[in-house]
Amino acid sequence: QVQLVESGGGLVQPGGSLRLSCAASGIIFKIYVMGWYRQAPGKQRELVATITSGGTTIYADSVKGRFTISRDNAKNTVYLQMNSLKPEDTAVYYCNAVRGPSMDYWGKGTLVTVSS
């Protein structure tokens, strides 16, 4: 059974930092592209960042220079370091693992609220 479990969300003030983690089980983690997506209230889910098995990363323009995605294949975990947070970063953040059309898995999400 595949499980992706996110953690690290919470309430933070504008300008602050958070580090999200996603622990994966039930998959051969190192061969999957891992990603973080987010969904703000009333909006569609959007890509935040992805990282391939080889470490190649892609970021949404809105988070470039502020967020960093990384992975630890030994721990089956992907991270999202979020710095200089803004109120518009408020959303539920979801972890994704994908290998192909039939191997596409999602976590349940963790809420990040940026507010003073």
Backbone bond lengths (Angstrom), bond angles and torsions (degrees), N, CA, C in turn:
res aa  C-N    CA-C-N  psi(-1)  N-CA   C-N-CA  omega(-1)  CA-C   N-CA-C  phi
1 Q - - - 1.468 - - 1.525 109.44 -
2 V 1.326 115.54 127.70 1.455 120.44 -179.38 1.522 110.17 -82.48
3 Q 1.313 115.64 132.73 1.458 120.95 175.46 1.517 110.10 -134.70
4 L 1.329 115.43 133.24 1.457 122.90 170.88 1.520 106.49 -121.85
5 V 1.326 116.68 119.37 1.455 120.63 -174.96 1.526 109.07 -120.61
6 E 1.327 114.59 113.18 1.464 120.70 178.80 1.527 111.10 -86.80
7 S 1.316 114.83 151.27 1.463 121.02 174.45 1.526 108.80 -153.30
8 G 1.336 115.46 164.88 1.452 120.53 175.04 1.512 115.46 105.00
9 G 1.316 117.19 -3.84 1.456 119.13 178.03 1.513 111.75 -72.85
10 G 1.328 115.37 171.37 1.458 119.82 179.15 1.501 111.59 160.40
11 L 1.319 114.69 -166.52 1.463 122.45 -179.95 1.527 109.59 -98.02
12 V 1.317 116.18 129.82 1.461 120.71 -179.96 1.524 108.66 -140.88
13 Q 1.313 116.18 149.90 1.462 120.62 178.81 1.528 110.39 -78.88
14 P 1.319 116.77 154.11 1.478 119.32 174.66 1.527 110.56 -53.40
15 G 1.339 114.94 137.59 1.447 120.23 -176.67 1.515 114.39 90.03
16 G 1.312 116.40 -10.80 1.453 121.12 -178.62 1.521 113.59 -82.47
17 S 1.327 114.68 -175.92 1.462 121.56 -176.94 1.526 110.85 -131.25
18 L 1.317 114.32 152.06 1.460 122.66 171.79 1.520 108.10 -144.01
19 R 1.312 115.35 153.41 1.465 120.90 174.13 1.518 108.79 -123.86
20 L 1.313 115.44 116.64 1.454 120.87 176.58 1.527 109.94 -91.72
21 S 1.320 115.19 146.98 1.458 121.59 175.57 1.518 109.21 -127.23
22 C 1.321 115.71 150.62 1.461 121.59 175.36 1.516 107.54 -137.63
23 A 1.322 115.19 113.23 1.456 121.29 179.33 1.524 109.25 -96.27
24 A 1.306 116.08 126.51 1.466 121.89 -177.30 1.513 111.16 -107.55
25 S 1.315 115.23 144.98 1.458 121.49 173.69 1.522 108.76 -144.78
26 G 1.331 115.70 155.80 1.460 120.10 178.28 1.519 114.38 84.64
27 I 1.336 117.27 3.23 1.467 120.96 176.42 1.523 109.57 -132.78
28 I 1.333 115.03 160.70 1.463 119.70 172.18 1.520 105.28 -82.71
29 F 1.306 115.05 88.50 1.468 122.96 -167.05 1.523 112.39 -52.39
30 K 1.318 116.56 -43.00 1.467 119.42 -169.07 1.525 113.47 -66.30
31 I 1.328 118.66 -16.65 1.464 119.89 -178.07 1.529 112.70 -97.53
32 Y 1.318 117.00 -2.30 1.459 121.45 -177.23 1.520 111.26 -93.94
33 V 1.334 115.05 144.82 1.459 120.70 164.32 1.519 106.80 -77.99
34 M 1.310 115.97 127.12 1.462 121.42 -179.74 1.518 109.68 -108.06
35 G 1.319 115.21 145.25 1.458 117.95 -177.75 1.511 112.68 -148.01
36 W 1.306 113.62 161.27 1.456 122.60 171.54 1.526 108.33 -118.46
37 Y 1.316 115.39 132.70 1.449 123.27 175.68 1.523 107.54 -125.86
38 R 1.308 116.43 163.41 1.457 119.35 176.81 1.525 110.87 -142.95
39 Q 1.317 113.97 154.60 1.465 120.59 177.86 1.517 109.14 -136.96
40 A 1.315 114.84 114.72 1.456 121.03 177.38 1.524 109.03 -87.25
41 P 1.331 117.00 158.62 1.470 119.88 -179.58 1.528 111.29 -55.66
42 G 1.320 115.80 128.36 1.450 120.80 177.45 1.509 115.69 77.18
43 K 1.323 116.46 6.69 1.464 120.35 -178.31 1.518 110.76 -123.16
44 Q 1.335 114.83 164.08 1.453 119.64 177.40 1.528 110.79 -78.31
45 R 1.306 114.86 157.53 1.457 120.30 174.84 1.530 109.17 -65.86
46 E 1.331 115.97 137.43 1.453 120.28 -178.20 1.519 111.45 -132.81
47 L 1.330 114.14 153.40 1.457 120.73 176.96 1.522 110.26 -68.05
48 V 1.335 115.48 136.90 1.461 121.26 171.47 1.524 109.51 -105.32
49 A 1.331 115.42 -54.83 1.469 120.00 -178.54 1.515 109.66 -163.94
50 T 1.338 115.36 151.05 1.456 120.42 173.77 1.528 109.72 -134.01
51 I 1.333 115.24 158.49 1.452 121.10 177.47 1.522 108.46 -142.64
52 T 1.329 115.59 129.96 1.461 120.07 -179.47 1.521 110.61 -82.50
53 S 1.320 114.28 175.07 1.454 119.16 177.84 1.527 111.14 -62.36
54 G 1.323 116.72 -27.80 1.453 120.73 179.31 1.507 114.34 -88.84
55 G 1.324 116.68 -1.29 1.455 120.35 176.11 1.518 115.13 95.96
56 T 1.322 118.17 5.05 1.464 120.52 176.61 1.525 109.54 -72.68
57 T 1.319 115.73 133.46 1.460 120.16 -175.16 1.521 111.82 -117.78
58 I 1.321 114.52 151.83 1.459 123.41 173.76 1.517 107.38 -133.36
59 Y 1.333 116.43 138.16 1.462 121.31 179.95 1.525 110.55 -127.94
60 A 1.322 114.40 147.44 1.452 118.91 168.71 1.524 108.46 -67.00
61 D 1.327 116.26 146.51 1.466 119.83 -178.96 1.531 111.59 -57.13
62 S 1.317 115.89 -34.10 1.468 120.25 -175.77 1.524 113.73 -67.39
63 V 1.329 117.51 -17.01 1.471 119.78 -177.12 1.528 112.80 -117.85
64 K 1.323 117.84 -3.67 1.465 120.37 -179.07 1.520 110.43 -57.87
65 G 1.324 115.25 134.15 1.453 120.75 179.75 1.516 114.30 85.18
66 R 1.328 116.82 -10.63 1.468 120.16 179.77 1.529 112.36 -116.09
67 F 1.320 116.60 -34.93 1.469 121.78 -177.81 1.528 109.91 -109.06
68 T 1.329 115.59 148.57 1.460 121.52 176.08 1.517 109.80 -135.01
69 I 1.325 115.94 125.24 1.454 120.92 176.02 1.531 108.46 -98.65
70 S 1.334 115.63 141.59 1.456 120.10 177.51 1.519 108.40 -149.37
71 R 1.319 115.23 166.27 1.460 119.09 -179.83 1.514 109.86 -141.63
72 D 1.334 114.67 149.91 1.460 122.27 174.63 1.519 106.78 -123.60
73 N 1.315 116.04 99.90 1.462 119.92 -175.78 1.529 112.41 -66.36
74 A 1.312 117.08 -25.57 1.468 120.40 178.39 1.525 111.10 -70.38
75 K 1.328 115.89 -27.60 1.469 120.70 -178.67 1.523 112.09 -104.98
76 N 1.340 117.18 1.94 1.480 120.84 -178.29 1.532 111.17 53.10
77 T 1.310 115.53 43.43 1.464 120.45 -174.00 1.525 110.66 -134.94
78 V 1.326 114.33 139.70 1.462 121.33 173.18 1.526 107.68 -117.15
79 Y 1.320 115.28 145.17 1.464 121.52 -175.87 1.523 110.89 -122.33
80 L 1.315 114.64 156.90 1.459 120.59 170.76 1.524 107.28 -135.36
81 Q 1.303 115.95 107.30 1.459 121.13 175.45 1.520 107.90 -87.54
82 M 1.306 116.49 121.74 1.465 122.28 -176.11 1.526 108.91 -117.25
83 N 1.303 116.21 116.57 1.462 122.64 178.93 1.519 110.18 -116.47
84 S 1.313 115.99 163.98 1.470 122.08 178.00 1.527 110.77 49.20
85 L 1.302 115.43 49.02 1.464 120.22 -175.75 1.519 111.61 -65.93
86 K 1.333 114.02 145.56 1.454 122.11 -179.09 1.526 109.10 -121.06
87 P 1.330 117.24 157.37 1.471 118.90 177.77 1.527 112.33 -54.83
88 E 1.321 117.85 -32.94 1.461 120.30 -179.37 1.527 113.18 -73.04
89 D 1.314 117.68 -4.87 1.460 120.97 172.52 1.527 111.86 -83.40
90 T 1.311 116.71 -6.18 1.460 120.41 178.53 1.520 110.76 -61.44
91 A 1.332 115.72 124.30 1.466 121.11 -176.75 1.520 109.35 -177.49
92 V 1.319 115.09 169.77 1.459 120.54 165.56 1.529 106.79 -87.84
93 Y 1.307 116.06 126.89 1.458 122.45 -178.20 1.533 109.57 -101.72
94 Y 1.322 114.81 128.42 1.459 121.56 -176.49 1.522 110.96 -115.45
95 C 1.315 114.83 141.43 1.461 122.23 174.77 1.536 108.23 -93.49
96 N 1.320 116.09 142.02 1.459 121.77 -179.81 1.519 109.92 -133.47
97 A 1.317 115.13 140.84 1.471 121.89 173.40 1.518 107.60 -127.24
98 V 1.317 116.96 125.84 1.457 119.85 -177.47 1.515 110.73 -137.74
99 R 1.350 113.69 139.45 1.456 120.61 176.36 1.526 109.83 -125.83
100 G 1.316 115.17 -27.44 1.448 122.73 -179.25 1.510 108.36 -176.70
101 P 1.348 117.45 -179.58 1.471 120.14 -175.31 1.526 114.18 -57.49
102 S 1.303 117.15 -32.03 1.461 119.55 -178.15 1.522 112.10 -97.68
103 M 1.300 116.11 2.08 1.466 120.64 179.22 1.525 107.88 -129.29
104 D 1.324 114.60 75.96 1.459 123.67 -174.38 1.514 106.99 -138.43
105 Y 1.340 116.29 109.85 1.457 120.37 -171.24 1.523 110.66 -124.87
106 W 1.348 114.15 150.35 1.460 121.24 -177.91 1.524 111.19 -130.15
107 G 1.324 114.96 146.44 1.448 120.48 169.67 1.521 110.18 -84.33
108 K 1.320 115.96 179.28 1.465 121.19 -177.68 1.518 112.53 -88.19
109 G 1.319 116.96 -11.84 1.455 120.75 175.06 1.514 114.26 97.40
110 T 1.325 113.88 156.14 1.462 121.70 175.05 1.521 107.97 -136.37
111 L 1.322 116.38 136.26 1.461 121.42 -173.61 1.521 110.94 -85.95
112 V 1.320 115.08 129.51 1.460 122.52 172.89 1.522 108.21 -115.42
113 T 1.320 115.94 123.23 1.457 121.33 178.91 1.523 108.92 -121.02
114 V 1.322 115.44 122.14 1.467 120.96 179.40 1.521 107.41 -110.54
115 S 1.312 114.88 110.06 1.466 119.78 -174.47 1.519 109.73 -159.32
116 S 1.319 114.85 148.62 1.458 119.41 175.12 1.516 110.68 -94.84
